[in-house]
Amino acid sequence: MGSDLLWHRIQFAFTITFHYLFPQLTMGLALLIVVLKVLALRTADERYNETARFWARVFGLNFAMGVVTGILMEFQFGTNWARFSQYAGEVIGQSLALEGVFAFILESAFLGLFLFGENRLGPRGHLAVAVALFLGSWLSGYFIIVTNAFMQHPVGHTVGEDGLLHLADFWAFILNGWALWQYAHNMTASVITASFVVSAVGAYWLLLGVHPGHARICVRIGVTAGLVSTILIGFPTGDRQGKLLAEHQPATLAAAEGLFDGGPHADLAIIGQPNVTKGKLENPVVVPGALSFLAYGTFGSTVKGLNDFPRDKWPGNVELLYYSYHIMVGLGTIFVLIMAGSAFLLWRGRLHQSRWMLWVLLLSVPFPYIATTAGWWTAELGRQPWLIYGLFRTAHGSSAQVGAGDVVFSTLGFAGLYLALGMLFVFQVLSEISRGPRGKRSPLQEPSASPLTPDPSPWGMGEALPSPISEGEVPGRRRRAGREATPTQ
């Protein structure tokens, strides 16, 4: 049974990790598309509309991949985790049904209207559809978070005479305090991912000297949203998540921080290697007393260490939990520095001519995906050995009739399918980026300017963007024919 359980967990971890690569971008893009549509209506600049249409096509590709890979998650509740579904299905089935019937349908319906109904809807109607798409996407995310939050901090339920969970208070379940802060933290992370992706594409176009007007819009929107979201991910959302962990899952907090011996004035480990056998953190670099302050608000507060809990209450893999948590936090700190530096250059009107910073934005695009993956691993590894914290152990939740051989075989099949889908997805997205924004004007009429030209205003959200280039000029490059070519005014 131990081998069966291990493979059930590996398969679910593999499929959900791959699946979440896509929803995080769609949820973040949904907000940025609304921002682009608002700016288009406010400025009457068609380039904002063209940029919104471009990102809506990328949104659609991500949405399709999220749907295909998400279906496997639903199946696994019955195939791999039947005993868990039997135990908790009456409760978590509520939020999963709401996600599927309301939010998912709302999101998919309005995506179709946004992509194909602009001419009939008009500018304000198209903006309204963008807002509905945003609401559908974020509602979908909320109901999934509610499900996970119940597994982290179960509320609103009773245990019946049949030994199964029953829903006792619908609103307590839906408005779980853990879910509200987890949702805020998760959605802020999705905006970070979208901000880095949008900034990276804009930086790529600027470095190539193509679509400079649209590229400037992407960089401005991406960096501005990225600066705000990278701050919010730490405080207040990350701070509140940490305090909830200290209150409700203290053993998880101790494992994530590599704290074996608790006490007052607990140190915050910046780096180090947890040695579970010896029960200590090796080669630590710490901030004295900081963990007590972050967890409970005072430097003298007592933080329990792993040795204060029975061994069977420890998370199952302390080392992986510790490294996942520190990867998440470390990358989050780097994100703040990248976006703060980019925002400073944007404010000074020098970002678009700072090729080194454009390269930083371009090459940073994989790291938000790594950080969000590490964040979800932290949450799920930290909950172990429980499927529903304090109520139902992971060892009791897998399907008794599905053996390890079946799971290994299907996992290999999923891996092959995901490889093919992933390659197709990357090809389609790269093709969209290569084609760039498309509008009513021809490519020769595309508004342009040299990517090395400074912005006329600090943030440049509402000013007129650079004027069109002359027909024979390659965007971003000056012709030299005895004299320097001058852009038409």
Kinemage of the C-alpha trace (Angstrom):
@kinemage 1
@onewidth
@group {chain A} dominant
@subgroup {mainchain}
@vectorlist {calphas} color= white
{ca met a 1} P 0.000 0.000 0.000
{ca gly a 2} L 2.890 2.343 0.722
{ca ser a 3} L 4.147 2.070 -2.855
{ca asp a 4} L 0.628 2.604 -4.203
{ca leu a 5} L 0.171 5.743 -2.100
{ca leu a 6} L 3.537 7.138 -3.185
{ca trp a 7} L 2.645 6.774 -6.868
{ca his a 8} L -0.793 8.295 -6.335
{ca arg a 9} L 0.894 11.318 -4.784
{ca ile a 10} L 3.543 11.536 -7.509
{ca gln a 11} L 0.923 11.448 -10.253
{ca phe a 12} L -1.227 14.105 -8.634
{ca ala a 13} L 1.784 16.331 -7.959
{ca phe a 14} L 2.957 15.957 -11.564
{ca thr a 15} L -0.417 16.659 -13.159
{ca ile a 16} L -1.333 19.598 -10.924
{ca thr a 17} L 2.106 21.205 -11.270
{ca phe a 18} L 1.840 21.085 -15.060
{ca his a 19} L -1.788 22.233 -14.996
{ca tyr a 20} L -1.129 25.317 -12.862
{ca leu a 21} L 1.404 26.682 -15.333
{ca phe a 22} L -1.585 27.904 -17.365
{ca pro a 23} L -4.323 29.253 -15.018
{ca gln a 24} L -1.870 31.520 -13.217
{ca leu a 25} L -1.172 33.415 -16.447
{ca thr a 26} L -4.830 33.608 -17.519
{ca met a 27} L -5.904 35.009 -14.135
{ca gly a 28} L -3.162 37.626 -14.159
{ca leu a 29} L -3.734 38.524 -17.816
{ca ala a 30} L -7.465 38.953 -17.183
{ca leu a 31} L -6.707 41.926 -14.930
{ca leu a 32} L -4.122 43.457 -17.283
{ca ile a 33} L -6.489 43.141 -20.259
{ca val a 34} L -9.064 45.187 -18.325
{ca val a 35} L -6.389 47.819 -17.663
{ca leu a 36} L -5.526 47.947 -21.369
{ca lys a 37} L -9.192 48.314 -22.340
{ca val a 38} L -9.709 51.125 -19.814
{ca leu a 39} L -6.662 52.967 -21.188
{ca ala a 40} L -7.905 52.432 -24.738
{ca leu a 41} L -11.236 54.031 -23.854
{ca arg a 42} L -9.596 56.861 -21.941
{ca thr a 43} L -6.927 57.756 -24.498
{ca ala a 44} L -8.743 56.770 -27.737
{ca asp a 45} L -5.431 55.204 -28.791
{ca glu a 46} L -6.059 52.112 -30.895
{ca arg a 47} L -2.718 50.622 -29.920
{ca tyr a 48} L -4.065 49.802 -26.464
{ca asn a 49} L -6.923 47.903 -28.106
{ca glu a 50} L -4.500 46.067 -30.384
{ca thr a 51} L -2.329 45.132 -27.417
{ca ala a 52} L -5.408 43.923 -25.511
{ca arg a 53} L -6.449 41.769 -28.479
{ca phe a 54} L -2.959 40.286 -28.681
{ca trp a 55} L -2.954 39.291 -25.013
{ca ala a 56} L -6.515 37.994 -25.306
{ca arg a 57} L -5.292 35.530 -27.950
{ca val a 58} L -2.523 34.392 -25.588
{ca phe a 59} L -5.165 34.201 -22.845
{ca gly a 60} L -7.249 31.935 -25.066
{ca leu a 61} L -4.331 29.572 -25.709
{ca asn a 62} L -3.598 29.383 -21.959
{ca phe a 63} L -7.265 28.887 -21.171
{ca ala a 64} L -7.527 25.966 -23.596
{ca met a 65} L -4.459 24.303 -22.085
{ca gly a 66} L -5.823 24.867 -18.586
{ca val a 67} L -9.099 23.184 -19.517
{ca val a 68} L -7.439 20.139 -21.090
{ca thr a 69} L -4.999 19.593 -18.234
{ca gly a 70} L -7.588 20.428 -15.563
{ca ile a 71} L -9.938 17.646 -16.654
{ca leu a 72} L -7.386 15.104 -15.445
{ca met a 73} L -7.497 16.667 -11.986
{ca glu a 74} L -11.234 16.045 -11.706
{ca phe a 75} L -10.869 12.420 -12.808
{ca gln a 76} L -8.239 11.743 -10.170
{ca phe a 77} L -10.666 12.490 -7.348
{ca gly a 78} L -12.466 9.313 -8.403
{ca thr a 79} L -9.674 7.169 -9.822
{ca asn a 80} L -6.819 7.910 -7.409
{ca trp a 81} L -8.467 9.400 -4.319
{ca ala a 82} L -11.829 7.630 -4.081
{ca arg a 83} L -11.747 7.195 -0.291
{ca phe a 84} L -11.002 10.889 0.165
{ca ser a 85} L -13.870 11.812 -2.184
{ca gln a 86} L -16.209 9.534 -0.264
{ca tyr a 87} L -15.145 11.078 3.057
{ca ala a 88} L -15.215 14.776 2.084
{ca gly a 89} L -17.201 14.873 -1.158
{ca glu a 90} L -20.334 16.450 0.311
{ca val a 91} L -18.263 19.444 1.458
{ca ile a 92} L -15.651 20.050 -1.229
{ca gly a 93} L -18.123 19.093 -3.948
{ca gln a 94} L -19.906 22.406 -3.243
{ca ser a 95} L -16.967 24.598 -4.215
{ca leu a 96} L -15.885 22.386 -7.105
{ca ala a 97} L -19.418 22.507 -8.529
{ca leu a 98} L -19.538 26.290 -8.170
{ca glu a 99} L -16.213 26.554 -9.982
{ca gly a 100} L -17.435 24.404 -12.852
{ca val a 101} L -21.042 25.532 -13.261
{ca phe a 102} L -20.728 29.259 -12.649
{ca ala a 103} L -17.205 30.621 -12.899
{ca phe a 104} L -15.875 28.296 -15.598
{ca ile a 105} L -18.922 28.775 -17.830
{ca leu a 106} L -18.844 32.545 -17.243
{ca glu a 107} L -15.159 32.680 -18.120
{ca ser a 108} L -15.407 30.603 -21.290
{ca ala a 109} L -18.560 32.354 -22.558
{ca phe a 110} L -17.156 35.846 -22.157
{ca leu a 111} L -13.812 34.825 -23.640
{ca gly a 112} L -15.662 33.972 -26.847
{ca leu a 113} L -17.478 37.306 -26.782
{ca phe a 114} L -14.238 39.182 -26.188
{ca leu a 115} L -12.393 37.449 -29.025
{ca phe a 116} L -15.159 37.558 -31.631
{ca gly a 117} L -17.738 40.165 -30.614
{ca glu a 118} L -15.854 43.460 -30.533
{ca asn a 119} L -17.380 44.927 -33.705
{ca arg a 120} L -20.929 44.348 -32.472
{ca leu a 121} L -20.328 45.295 -28.863
{ca gly a 122} L -18.590 48.633 -29.372
{ca pro a 123} L -15.832 50.062 -27.133
{ca arg a 124} L -17.805 50.224 -23.886
{ca gly a 125} L -19.478 46.872 -24.428
{ca his a 126} L -16.113 45.289 -25.180
{ca leu a 127} L -14.732 46.746 -21.960
{ca ala a 128} L -17.729 45.326 -20.065
{ca val a 129} L -17.002 41.902 -21.541
{ca ala a 130} L -13.354 42.235 -20.460
{ca val a 131} L -14.530 42.978 -16.908
{ca ala a 132} L -16.882 39.954 -16.997
{ca leu a 133} L -14.005 37.794 -18.266
{ca phe a 134} L -11.867 39.052 -15.391
{ca leu a 135} L -14.603 38.315 -12.846
{ca gly a 136} L -15.184 34.834 -14.266
{ca ser a 137} L -11.488 34.026 -14.182
{ca trp a 138} L -11.017 35.270 -10.639
{ca leu a 139} L -14.215 33.636 -9.360
{ca ser a 140} L -13.005 30.364 -10.817
{ca gly a 141} L -9.782 30.776 -8.891
{ca tyr a 142} L -11.621 31.594 -5.667
{ca phe a 143} L -13.696 28.430 -5.621
{ca ile a 144} L -10.598 26.304 -6.182
{ca ile a 145} L -8.830 28.141 -3.352
{ca val a 146} L -11.844 27.533 -1.075
{ca thr a 147} L -11.467 23.809 -1.696
{ca asn a 148} L -7.769 23.854 -0.876
{ca ala a 149} L -8.269 26.139 2.126
{ca phe a 150} L -10.750 23.665 3.620
{ca met a 151} L -8.057 20.999 3.372
{ca gln a 152} L -5.616 23.356 5.112
{ca his a 153} L -8.044 24.728 7.734
{ca pro a 154} L -11.381 22.846 7.789
{ca val a 155} L -14.407 24.888 8.913
{ca gly a 156} L -18.182 24.754 8.406
{ca his a 157} L -18.480 20.970 8.649
{ca thr a 158} L -19.649 18.213 10.953
{ca val a 159} L -18.708 14.528 11.187
{ca gly a 160} L -21.837 12.409 10.802
{ca glu a 161} L -22.719 9.102 12.392
{ca asp a 162} L -21.580 7.457 9.179
{ca gly a 163} L -18.069 8.797 9.808
{ca leu a 164} L -18.191 11.104 6.782
{ca leu a 165} L -17.986 14.878 6.571
{ca his a 166} L -21.190 16.852 6.068
{ca leu a 167} L -21.618 20.540 5.297
{ca ala a 168} L -22.973 22.336 8.376
{ca asp a 169} L -22.450 26.022 7.503
{ca phe a 170} L -22.176 26.911 3.813
{ca trp a 171} L -21.093 30.508 4.392
{ca ala a 172} L -18.458 29.569 6.968
{ca phe a 173} L -17.085 27.138 4.380
{ca ile a 174} L -17.135 29.649 1.502
{ca leu a 175} L -15.833 32.573 3.569
{ca asn a 176} L -13.130 30.588 5.365
{ca gly a 177} L -10.651 33.100 6.768
{ca trp a 178} L -7.770 30.975 5.526
{ca ala a 179} L -9.278 30.997 2.008
{ca leu a 180} L -9.563 34.793 1.898
{ca trp a 181} L -5.875 35.377 2.614
{ca gln a 182} L -4.715 32.400 0.565
{ca tyr a 183} L -6.768 33.723 -2.341
{ca ala a 184} L -5.308 37.217 -2.033
{ca his a 185} L -1.810 35.761 -1.956
{ca asn a 186} L -2.439 33.408 -4.878
{ca met a 187} L -4.044 36.027 -7.128
{ca thr a 188} L -1.291 38.516 -6.387
{ca ala a 189} L 1.172 35.838 -7.504
{ca ser a 190} L -0.796 35.356 -10.724
{ca val a 191} L -0.511 39.099 -11.441
{ca ile a 192} L 3.250 38.838 -10.873
{ca thr a 193} L 3.456 36.037 -13.447
{ca ala a 194} L 1.414 38.001 -15.984
{ca ser a 195} L 3.429 41.168 -15.320
{ca phe a 196} L 6.720 39.413 -15.991
{ca val a 197} L 5.366 37.737 -19.134
{ca val a 198} L 3.931 41.001 -20.513
{ca ser a 199} L 7.136 42.893 -19.652
{ca ala a 200} L 9.289 40.179 -21.219
{ca val a 201} L 7.391 40.233 -24.514
{ca gly a 202} L 7.569 44.026 -24.605
{ca ala a 203} L 11.307 43.900 -23.857
{ca tyr a 204} L 11.775 41.290 -26.600
{ca trp a 205} L 10.069 43.499 -29.188
{ca leu a 206} L 12.099 46.529 -28.098
{ca leu a 207} L 15.381 44.621 -28.325
{ca leu a 208} L 14.431 43.485 -31.841
{ca gly a 209} L 13.207 46.949 -32.795
{ca val a 210} L 9.718 45.751 -33.825
{ca his a 211} L 6.248 46.892 -32.711
{ca pro a 212} L 7.851 49.622 -30.557
{ca gly a 213} L 4.594 51.423 -29.741
{ca his a 214} L 2.950 48.253 -28.483
{ca ala a 215} L 6.193 47.133 -26.831
{ca arg a 216} L 6.324 50.332 -24.782
{ca ile a 217} L 2.744 49.744 -23.660
{ca cys a 218} L 3.574 46.182 -22.561
{ca val a 219} L 6.649 47.272 -20.650
{ca arg a 220} L 4.826 50.129 -18.919
{ca ile a 221} L 1.821 48.043 -17.938
{ca gly a 222} L 3.936 45.034 -16.946
{ca val a 223} L 6.440 46.935 -14.832
{ca thr a 224} L 3.813 49.057 -13.094
{ca ala a 225} L 1.615 46.077 -12.240
{ca gly a 226} L 4.709 44.056 -11.369
{ca leu a 227} L 5.984 46.620 -8.876
{ca val a 228} L 2.637 46.800 -7.067
{ca ser a 229} L 2.083 43.035 -7.006
{ca thr a 230} L 5.629 42.133 -5.882
{ca ile a 231} L 5.172 44.423 -2.883
{ca leu a 232} L 1.717 43.059 -2.059
{ca ile a 233} L 2.917 39.445 -2.264
{ca gly a 234} L 5.108 40.090 0.763
{ca phe a 235} L 2.862 42.437 2.710
{ca pro a 236} L 0.089 42.113 3.599
{ca thr a 237} L -0.771 38.820 1.837
{ca gly a 238} L 2.394 36.846 2.576
{ca asp a 239} L 2.617 38.231 6.099
{ca arg a 240} L -0.943 37.126 6.916
{ca gln a 241} L -0.363 33.687 5.398
{ca gly a 242} L 2.663 33.265 7.634
{ca lys a 243} L 0.731 34.295 10.747
{ca leu a 244} L -2.089 31.873 9.901
{ca leu a 245} L 0.515 29.141 9.508
{ca ala a 246} L 1.982 29.965 12.919
{ca glu a 247} L -1.486 29.859 14.497
{ca his a 248} L -2.961 26.766 12.852
{ca gln a 249} L -0.026 24.726 11.480
{ca pro a 250} L 2.949 25.445 13.768
{ca ala a 251} L 4.771 22.233 12.816
{ca thr a 252} L 4.611 23.275 9.172
{ca leu a 253} L 6.083 26.684 10.013
{ca ala a 254} L 8.913 25.061 11.962
{ca ala a 255} L 9.739 22.703 9.073
{ca ala a 256} L 9.580 25.474 6.449
{ca glu a 257} L 11.976 27.586 8.516
{ca gly a 258} L 14.270 24.683 9.448
{ca leu a 259} L 13.605 25.339 13.137
{ca phe a 260} L 14.219 22.223 15.228
{ca asp a 261} L 14.590 23.755 18.694
{ca gly a 262} L 11.956 26.362 19.471
{ca gly a 263} L 11.856 29.154 22.008
{ca pro a 264} L 11.619 32.951 22.324
{ca his a 265} L 13.657 35.246 20.056
{ca ala a 266} L 13.561 32.601 17.295
{ca asp a 267} L 15.943 33.297 14.438
{ca leu a 268} L 14.861 33.607 10.807
{ca ala a 269} L 16.985 31.382 8.573
{ca ile a 270} L 17.987 33.024 5.293
{ca ile a 271} L 19.905 30.004 4.051
{ca gly a 272} L 21.039 26.684 5.488
{ca gln a 273} L 20.691 22.940 5.037
{ca pro a 274} L 18.260 21.045 7.299
{ca asn a 275} L 19.690 17.803 8.679
{ca val a 276} L 16.699 15.828 9.937
{ca thr a 277} L 18.840 12.955 11.228
{ca lys a 278} L 20.876 15.263 13.472
{ca gly a 279} L 17.930 17.551 14.155
{ca lys a 280} L 19.610 20.822 13.242
{ca leu a 281} L 20.030 23.387 10.482
{ca glu a 282} L 23.566 23.247 9.143
{ca asn a 283} L 25.558 26.276 7.902
{ca pro a 284} L 22.759 28.718 8.740
{ca val a 285} L 22.713 32.428 7.960
{ca val a 286} L 20.072 33.907 10.257
{ca val a 287} L 18.430 37.167 11.284
{ca pro a 288} L 18.250 37.059 15.122
{ca gly a 289} L 14.744 37.178 16.576
{ca ala a 290} L 13.093 37.902 13.232
{ca leu a 291} L 11.015 34.717 13.064
{ca ser a 292} L 9.351 35.470 16.410
{ca phe a 293} L 8.440 38.936 15.196
{ca leu a 294} L 7.125 37.790 11.805
{ca ala a 295} L 5.092 34.926 13.279
{ca tyr a 296} L 3.593 36.608 16.339
{ca gly a 297} L 4.401 40.326 16.195
{ca thr a 298} L 7.013 40.564 18.985
{ca phe a 299} L 10.664 39.562 19.134
{ca gly a 300} L 10.163 37.798 22.472
{ca ser a 301} L 7.370 35.508 21.249
{ca thr a 302} L 7.945 31.778 21.563
{ca val a 303} L 8.010 29.819 18.322
{ca lys a 304} L 7.730 26.045 18.593
{ca gly a 305} L 10.350 23.934 16.832
{ca leu a 306} L 9.940 20.521 15.259
{ca asn a 307} L 11.257 18.834 18.390
{ca asp a 308} L 8.244 20.212 20.272
{ca phe a 309} L 5.915 17.962 18.215
{ca pro a 310} L 5.577 14.165 18.006
{ca arg a 311} L 7.462 12.777 15.019
{ca asp a 312} L 4.255 11.519 13.406
{ca lys a 313} L 2.973 15.127 13.274
{ca trp a 314} L 5.970 16.359 11.285
{ca pro a 315} L 5.543 17.063 7.569
{ca gly a 316} L 6.607 13.982 5.634
{ca asn a 317} L 9.479 15.581 3.732
{ca val a 318} L 11.043 18.355 5.807
{ca glu a 319} L 13.932 18.943 3.422
{ca leu a 320} L 11.799 19.411 0.304
{ca leu a 321} L 9.377 21.636 2.207
{ca tyr a 322} L 12.238 23.779 3.509
{ca tyr a 323} L 13.837 24.262 0.087
{ca ser a 324} L 10.492 24.903 -1.648
{ca tyr a 325} L 9.644 27.594 0.872
{ca his a 326} L 13.023 29.287 0.605
{ca ile a 327} L 12.989 29.194 -3.203
{ca met a 328} L 9.601 30.917 -3.127
{ca val a 329} L 10.689 33.594 -0.671
{ca gly a 330} L 14.095 34.118 -2.294
{ca leu a 331} L 12.639 34.583 -5.768
{ca gly a 332} L 9.954 36.879 -4.380
{ca thr a 333} L 12.662 39.131 -2.964
{ca ile a 334} L 14.497 39.160 -6.296
{ca phe a 335} L 11.234 40.072 -8.075
{ca val a 336} L 10.876 43.172 -5.921
{ca leu a 337} L 14.391 44.279 -6.835
{ca ile a 338} L 13.864 43.676 -10.569
{ca met a 339} L 10.573 45.525 -10.720
{ca ala a 340} L 11.761 48.364 -8.471
{ca gly a 341} L 14.820 48.867 -10.684
{ca ser a 342} L 12.712 48.737 -13.841
{ca ala a 343} L 10.153 51.141 -12.383
{ca phe a 344} L 12.895 53.601 -11.444
{ca leu a 345} L 14.269 53.551 -14.985
{ca leu a 346} L 10.735 53.889 -16.352
{ca trp a 347} L 10.102 56.884 -14.116
{ca arg a 348} L 13.348 58.483 -15.328
{ca gly a 349} L 12.354 57.792 -18.944
{ca arg a 350} L 15.373 55.552 -19.540
{ca leu a 351} L 13.987 52.019 -19.365
{ca his a 352} L 13.416 51.628 -23.114
{ca gln a 353} L 17.036 52.530 -23.890
{ca ser a 354} L 18.488 50.371 -21.085
{ca arg a 355} L 19.219 47.224 -23.032
{ca trp a 356} L 20.691 45.460 -20.013
{ca met a 357} L 17.457 45.919 -18.043
{ca leu a 358} L 15.385 44.824 -21.037
{ca trp a 359} L 17.494 41.655 -21.122
{ca val a 360} L 16.879 41.165 -17.387
{ca leu a 361} L 13.114 41.448 -17.935
{ca leu a 362} L 13.265 39.054 -20.886
{ca leu a 363} L 15.350 36.402 -19.140
{ca ser a 364} L 13.351 36.618 -15.891
{ca val a 365} L 10.162 35.205 -17.404
{ca pro a 366} L 10.583 31.564 -16.207
{ca phe a 367} L 11.154 32.490 -12.574
{ca pro a 368} L 7.609 33.489 -11.536
{ca tyr a 369} L 6.491 30.042 -12.691
{ca ile a 370} L 9.200 28.474 -10.537
{ca ala a 371} L 8.184 30.630 -7.559
{ca thr a 372} L 4.471 29.791 -7.812
{ca thr a 373} L 5.264 26.094 -8.191
{ca ala a 374} L 7.485 26.258 -5.105
{ca gly a 375} L 4.714 28.107 -3.273
{ca trp a 376} L 2.124 25.436 -3.998
{ca trp a 377} L 4.577 22.695 -3.083
{ca thr a 378} L 5.138 24.503 0.214
{ca ala a 379} L 1.389 24.540 0.923
{ca glu a 380} L 0.817 20.910 -0.022
{ca leu a 381} L 3.957 19.449 1.556
{ca gly a 382} L 3.327 21.485 4.682
{ca arg a 383} L -0.155 19.991 5.138
{ca gln a 384} L 1.225 16.445 5.285
{ca pro a 385} L 0.661 13.912 6.739
{ca trp a 386} L -2.946 15.161 6.439
{ca leu a 387} L -5.227 15.399 3.424
{ca ile a 388} L -7.602 17.452 5.569
{ca tyr a 389} L -5.535 18.971 8.331
{ca gly a 390} L -6.207 17.335 11.671
{ca leu a 391} L -9.112 15.241 10.330
{ca phe a 392} L -8.094 12.855 7.596
{ca arg a 393} L -4.646 11.448 6.855
{ca thr a 394} L -3.223 11.146 3.359
{ca ala a 395} L -2.541 7.444 3.904
{ca his a 396} L -6.288 6.827 4.231
{ca gly a 397} L -7.410 8.736 1.132
{ca ser a 398} L -6.094 6.856 -1.901
{ca ser a 399} L -8.100 4.386 -3.961
{ca ala a 400} L -7.663 0.838 -2.694
{ca gln a 401} L -8.448 -0.773 -6.081
{ca val a 402} L -5.870 1.180 -8.133
{ca gly a 403} L -2.377 -0.264 -7.818
{ca ala a 404} L 1.027 1.277 -8.379
{ca gly a 405} L 1.411 -0.371 -11.790
{ca asp a 406} L -1.777 1.250 -13.061
{ca val a 407} L -0.666 4.643 -11.790
{ca val a 408} L 2.829 4.377 -13.285
{ca phe a 409} L 1.387 3.371 -16.651
{ca ser a 410} L -1.116 6.244 -16.734
{ca thr a 411} L 1.514 8.721 -15.499
{ca leu a 412} L 3.772 7.817 -18.417
{ca gly a 413} L 0.816 8.346 -20.737
{ca phe a 414} L 0.091 11.741 -19.192
{ca ala a 415} L 3.752 12.700 -19.551
{ca gly a 416} L 3.704 11.902 -23.262
{ca leu a 417} L 0.439 13.774 -23.751
{ca tyr a 418} L 1.702 16.791 -21.821
{ca leu a 419} L 4.928 16.833 -23.817
{ca ala a 420} L 3.001 16.954 -27.086
{ca leu a 421} L 0.548 19.561 -25.785
{ca gly a 422} L 3.347 21.630 -24.303
{ca met a 423} L 5.294 21.698 -27.554
{ca leu a 424} L 2.175 22.683 -29.490
{ca phe a 425} L 1.385 25.392 -26.964
{ca val a 426} L 4.897 26.872 -27.072
{ca phe a 427} L 4.838 26.865 -30.866
{ca gln a 428} L 1.479 28.662 -30.946
{ca val a 429} L 2.499 31.287 -28.387
{ca leu a 430} L 5.828 31.961 -30.117
{ca ser a 431} L 3.961 32.310 -33.401
{ca glu a 432} L 1.661 34.898 -31.830
{ca ile a 433} L 4.633 36.806 -30.403
{ca ser a 434} L 6.351 36.704 -33.793
{ca arg a 435} L 3.260 38.085 -35.547
{ca gly a 436} L 2.695 40.632 -32.812
{ca pro a 437} L -0.356 42.853 -32.335
{ca arg a 438} L -2.652 43.024 -35.340
{ca gly a 439} L -5.110 45.765 -36.081
{ca lys a 440} L -6.835 47.439 -38.982
{ca arg a 441} L -3.717 49.205 -40.193
{ca ser a 442} L -1.150 47.493 -42.381
{ca pro a 443} L 2.339 46.646 -41.087
{ca leu a 444} L 3.854 49.609 -42.947
{ca gln a 445} L 1.487 51.921 -41.137
{ca glu a 446} L 2.231 50.570 -37.662
{ca pro a 447} L 3.054 53.349 -35.181
{ca ser a 448} L 6.683 53.162 -34.297
{ca ala a 449} L 9.694 54.902 -32.911
{ca ser a 450} L 13.246 54.051 -32.100
{ca pro a 451} L 13.371 51.862 -28.991
{ca leu a 452} L 16.248 54.037 -27.836
{ca thr a 453} L 14.089 57.181 -27.731
{ca pro a 454} L 13.343 58.199 -24.117
{ca asp a 455} L 9.753 58.541 -22.967
{ca pro a 456} L 8.421 62.108 -23.076
{ca ser a 457} L 6.802 61.601 -19.639
{ca pro a 458} L 7.771 59.486 -16.635
{ca trp a 459} L 5.132 56.736 -16.700
{ca gly a 460} L 3.688 57.401 -20.141
{ca met a 461} L 0.287 55.833 -19.509
{ca gly a 462} L -1.823 58.509 -21.095
{ca glu a 463} L 0.501 60.437 -23.411
{ca ala a 464} L 0.476 60.156 -27.171
{ca leu a 465} L 2.838 57.392 -28.210
{ca pro a 466} L 5.506 57.904 -30.901
{ca ser a 467} L 4.317 58.794 -34.385
{ca pro a 468} L 4.466 56.424 -37.381
{ca ile a 469} L 7.751 55.778 -39.117
{ca ser a 470} L 8.404 56.467 -42.743
{ca glu a 471} L 7.502 53.683 -45.113
{ca gly a 472} L 10.983 52.622 -46.063
{ca glu a 473} L 12.475 52.623 -42.586
{ca val a 474} L 13.048 49.449 -40.605
{ca pro a 475} L 11.565 49.961 -37.112
{ca gly a 476} L 14.151 50.736 -34.463
{ca arg a 477} L 17.018 51.297 -36.935
{ca arg a 478} L 18.167 54.462 -38.738
{ca arg a 479} L 19.054 54.289 -42.387
{ca arg a 480} L 22.372 55.780 -43.265
{ca ala a 481} L 22.534 57.136 -46.800
{ca gly a 482} L 24.914 59.986 -46.366
{ca arg a 483} L 22.682 61.387 -43.653
{ca glu a 484} L 20.574 60.033 -40.804
{ca ala a 485} L 16.957 59.230 -41.755
{ca thr a 486} L 14.395 61.264 -39.802
{ca pro a 487} L 11.037 59.823 -38.676
{ca thr a 488} L 8.069 61.573 -40.166
{ca gln a 489} L 6.100 63.764 -37.813
